[in-house]
Amino acid sequence: MKVVSPSELRLLGQFRLERDAGPVELCRNGQRLLAFVVLRRSVPRTVLAGTLWPEVTEERARGSLRTTLWKLPRGDQPLIRCSGDALVAAPGLHVDVHAFTETALSVVQGCGPPLVTGRAPCRLPRELLGGDDLLPGWDEEWVLLERERLRQLRLHALDALAEALVREGRPALALEAAWESLRAEPLRESAHRAAVSAHLAEGNVGEAVHHYRSFRRLLRAELGVEPSARFTRLLARGGVTVPPTGVTPR
């Protein structure tokens, strides 16, 4: 039996296509075409041509689509195949965005990956770490929309992961997850709450108060608002009294 060469496509960070662990060069239109089909999973030809070549007539856009498809690498397993009038990515193409999305959604939904199994070592899912943007430098509208969707999904997954780790009694890892979220969005209250919850779980009340006050100052300076009542209730449950609104903590 002939072995089909594995293919891997990276869209988080710079575009990179690999086969047999070696890079495959594509023209710019080939990159755009492959990225769009992979992100949408299945795309009608008309939608694909109109999105990638919006400045020309439909006939010319379809011609550009045919030319770009013809220029894609050919081999035992094509990168894109036809399904009726739609184009879909080859099932053997491994895509980092799909791996990230599956991991992030499983965390948000609370069904994985398993974080604690007895005394087994616990690690943060590598797909959620690093935070590379989708195709940085690409400014087309369809890329911008997908980039923001993935950014929001990552932030929600990190927040959910931090909260789950606090509940599982792993506050140090919870802090790591919370700080990953805060590096991406410093004003994100849910991540700050997760960090404070981790400090309280360790009994580090001073650290919890310091973190809360730092966030409160940042929020006032940037947005002119106070942390939510939910945040103050979190501290109150930990035995911490928060000064009322309008009183600057020392």
C-alpha positions as CSV (number, residue, x, y, z in Angstrom):
1,M,0.0,0.0,0.0
2,K,1.3,3.4,-0.9
3,V,1.8,5.8,2.0
4,V,0.2,9.2,1.6
5,S,2.4,12.1,2.6
6,P,1.1,14.0,5.6
7,S,0.3,17.6,5.1
8,E,0.2,20.4,7.8
9,L,-1.1,23.9,7.5
10,R,-0.3,26.6,10.0
11,L,-2.4,29.7,10.0
12,L,-1.6,30.9,13.5
13,G,1.4,33.1,13.0
14,Q,2.8,33.2,9.5
15,F,1.3,31.1,6.8
16,R,3.2,27.8,6.4
17,L,2.3,24.7,4.5
18,E,4.4,21.5,5.0
19,R,4.6,18.1,3.4
20,D,7.0,15.4,4.6
21,A,8.1,17.9,7.2
22,G,9.3,20.3,4.5
23,P,7.9,23.7,3.5
24,V,5.8,24.0,0.4
25,E,5.8,27.4,-1.4
26,L,2.5,28.8,-2.6
27,C,1.8,32.0,-4.5
28,R,-0.1,34.7,-2.6
29,N,-3.4,33.8,-4.2
30,G,-2.8,30.2,-3.5
31,Q,-2.3,31.0,0.2
32,R,-5.5,33.1,0.3
33,L,-7.5,30.4,-1.4
34,L,-6.3,27.6,0.8
35,A,-6.7,29.6,4.0
36,F,-10.2,30.7,3.1
37,V,-11.4,27.2,2.3
38,V,-9.8,25.7,5.4
39,L,-11.3,28.3,7.7
40,R,-14.8,27.9,6.2
41,R,-14.4,24.1,5.7
42,S,-16.8,24.2,2.7
43,V,-17.3,27.1,0.3
44,P,-19.4,27.5,-2.8
45,R,-17.3,28.5,-5.8
46,T,-19.3,31.7,-6.3
47,V,-18.8,32.8,-2.7
48,L,-15.1,32.0,-2.9
49,A,-14.4,33.8,-6.2
50,G,-16.5,36.8,-5.1
51,T,-14.7,37.1,-1.7
52,L,-11.1,36.7,-3.0
53,W,-11.5,38.8,-6.1
54,P,-14.3,41.3,-5.3
55,E,-12.9,44.1,-7.6
56,V,-13.5,42.3,-10.9
57,T,-16.5,40.8,-12.7
58,E,-17.9,37.4,-11.7
59,E,-16.5,35.9,-14.9
60,R,-13.0,37.1,-14.3
61,A,-13.2,36.1,-10.6
62,R,-14.1,32.6,-11.6
63,G,-11.3,32.6,-14.1
64,S,-8.8,33.6,-11.3
65,L,-10.2,30.9,-9.1
66,R,-9.7,28.2,-11.8
67,T,-6.1,29.5,-12.4
68,T,-5.2,29.5,-8.7
69,L,-6.7,26.0,-8.2
70,W,-4.6,24.7,-11.1
71,K,-1.4,26.2,-9.6
72,L,-1.9,24.4,-6.3
73,P,0.6,21.5,-5.6
74,R,-0.6,18.2,-7.0
75,G,0.2,14.8,-5.5
76,D,-1.3,11.7,-4.0
77,Q,-3.7,13.8,-2.0
78,P,-4.8,17.2,-3.3
79,L,-5.1,20.1,-0.8
80,I,-8.6,21.0,-2.0
81,R,-11.2,18.8,-3.5
82,C,-14.6,19.4,-5.1
83,S,-17.9,18.5,-3.4
84,G,-20.7,19.4,-5.8
85,D,-20.3,23.2,-6.5
86,A,-18.4,23.7,-3.3
87,L,-14.7,23.3,-2.5
88,V,-13.5,21.6,0.7
89,A,-10.1,21.0,2.3
90,A,-8.6,17.5,1.9
91,P,-9.4,15.4,5.0
92,G,-5.8,14.5,5.5
93,L,-4.7,18.1,5.9
94,H,-3.9,18.9,9.5
95,V,-4.6,22.5,10.4
96,D,-3.5,24.3,13.6
97,V,-6.6,26.4,13.7
98,H,-8.8,23.4,13.9
99,A,-6.8,21.8,16.7
100,F,-6.9,25.1,18.6
101,T,-10.7,25.4,18.1
102,E,-11.4,21.9,19.2
103,T,-9.3,22.3,22.4
104,A,-10.7,25.7,23.2
105,L,-14.4,24.7,22.7
106,S,-13.9,21.6,24.8
107,V,-12.5,23.7,27.6
108,V,-15.3,26.3,27.3
109,Q,-17.9,23.5,27.3
110,G,-16.4,21.9,30.3
111,C,-15.7,18.5,28.7
112,G,-12.0,18.4,28.3
113,P,-9.2,18.1,28.0
114,P,-9.0,16.4,31.4
115,L,-6.9,18.5,33.7
116,V,-6.7,16.3,36.8
117,T,-6.4,12.5,36.8
118,G,-5.4,11.4,40.3
119,R,-1.8,12.2,40.9
120,A,-0.9,12.5,37.2
121,P,1.0,15.7,36.1
122,C,-1.3,18.5,34.9
123,R,-0.3,20.8,32.1
124,L,-2.0,23.7,30.4
125,P,-3.2,22.8,26.8
126,R,-0.4,23.9,24.5
127,E,-3.0,25.0,21.9
128,L,-4.1,27.8,24.3
129,L,-0.6,29.1,25.0
130,G,1.5,31.5,22.9
131,G,-1.4,33.4,21.5
132,D,-0.2,33.8,17.9
133,D,-2.7,35.8,15.8
134,L,-4.4,34.4,12.7
135,L,-2.3,35.4,9.7
136,P,-0.8,38.6,11.0
137,G,-0.4,41.2,8.4
138,W,-3.4,40.0,6.3
139,D,-6.0,42.8,6.4
140,E,-8.8,41.4,4.4
141,E,-12.2,41.6,6.0
142,W,-12.7,37.8,6.2
143,V,-9.4,37.4,7.9
144,L,-10.1,40.2,10.4
145,L,-13.5,38.6,11.4
146,E,-12.0,35.2,11.9
147,R,-9.0,36.6,13.8
148,E,-11.3,38.3,16.3
149,R,-13.5,35.2,16.6
150,L,-10.4,33.1,17.5
151,R,-9.1,35.7,19.9
152,Q,-12.4,35.8,21.8
153,L,-12.6,32.0,21.9
154,R,-9.0,31.8,23.3
155,L,-9.8,34.4,26.0
156,H,-13.0,32.6,27.0
157,A,-11.2,29.2,27.1
158,L,-8.4,30.6,29.3
159,D,-10.9,32.1,31.7
160,A,-12.8,28.9,31.9
161,L,-9.6,26.9,32.3
162,A,-8.4,29.1,35.2
163,E,-11.7,28.8,37.0
164,A,-11.7,25.0,36.5
165,L,-8.1,24.8,37.9
166,V,-9.1,26.8,41.0
167,R,-12.0,24.4,41.6
168,E,-9.6,21.4,41.1
169,G,-7.2,22.8,43.7
170,R,-4.4,23.8,41.3
171,P,-4.2,27.6,41.9
172,A,-0.6,28.0,40.5
173,L,-1.7,26.7,37.1
174,A,-4.9,28.7,37.4
175,L,-2.8,31.8,37.7
176,E,-0.8,30.9,34.6
177,A,-4.0,30.5,32.6
178,A,-5.3,33.8,33.9
179,W,-2.1,35.7,33.1
180,E,-2.2,34.2,29.5
181,S,-5.6,35.9,29.2
182,L,-4.4,39.1,30.7
183,R,-1.4,39.4,28.4
184,A,-3.9,39.4,25.5
185,E,-6.4,41.8,27.1
186,P,-5.3,43.6,30.3
187,L,-8.7,45.1,31.0
188,R,-10.5,41.7,31.0
189,E,-12.3,41.5,34.3
190,S,-13.1,37.8,34.1
191,A,-9.4,37.0,33.9
192,H,-8.6,39.3,36.9
193,R,-11.4,37.5,38.9
194,A,-9.8,34.2,38.1
195,A,-6.4,35.4,39.3
196,V,-7.9,36.8,42.5
197,S,-9.8,33.5,43.0
198,A,-6.5,31.6,42.7
199,H,-4.8,33.8,45.3
200,L,-7.7,33.3,47.7
201,A,-7.6,29.6,47.2
202,E,-4.0,29.6,48.3
203,G,-4.8,31.7,51.3
204,N,-2.8,34.6,49.9
205,V,-5.3,37.4,50.9
206,G,-2.6,40.1,50.5
207,E,-1.9,39.1,47.0
208,A,-5.6,39.0,46.2
209,V,-6.2,42.5,47.6
210,H,-3.1,43.9,45.8
211,H,-4.3,42.4,42.5
212,Y,-7.8,43.8,42.9
213,R,-6.5,47.2,43.8
214,S,-4.1,47.3,40.8
215,F,-7.0,46.3,38.5
216,R,-9.3,48.9,40.1
217,R,-6.7,51.7,39.4
218,L,-6.2,50.5,35.8
219,L,-10.0,50.3,35.2
220,R,-10.5,53.8,36.6
221,A,-7.6,55.3,34.6
222,E,-8.6,53.7,31.3
223,L,-12.4,53.6,31.4
224,G,-13.4,55.7,34.4
225,V,-15.5,52.8,35.9
226,E,-15.4,50.5,38.9
227,P,-15.0,46.7,39.0
228,S,-18.3,44.9,38.9
229,A,-20.4,43.9,41.9
230,R,-19.6,40.3,41.1
231,F,-15.9,41.0,41.7
232,T,-16.5,42.7,45.1
233,R,-18.7,39.8,46.1
234,L,-15.9,37.4,45.3
235,L,-13.6,39.3,47.6
236,A,-16.3,39.4,50.3
237,R,-16.6,35.6,50.2
238,G,-12.9,35.5,50.8
239,G,-13.2,37.7,53.9
240,V,-11.9,40.8,52.2
241,T,-13.7,44.2,52.7
242,V,-13.6,46.4,49.6
243,P,-13.8,50.2,50.0
244,P,-17.1,51.6,48.6
245,T,-17.2,53.2,45.2
246,G,-15.5,56.6,45.1
247,V,-13.2,55.8,48.0
248,T,-9.6,55.4,46.8
249,P,-7.9,52.4,48.5
250,R,-4.5,53.1,50.0
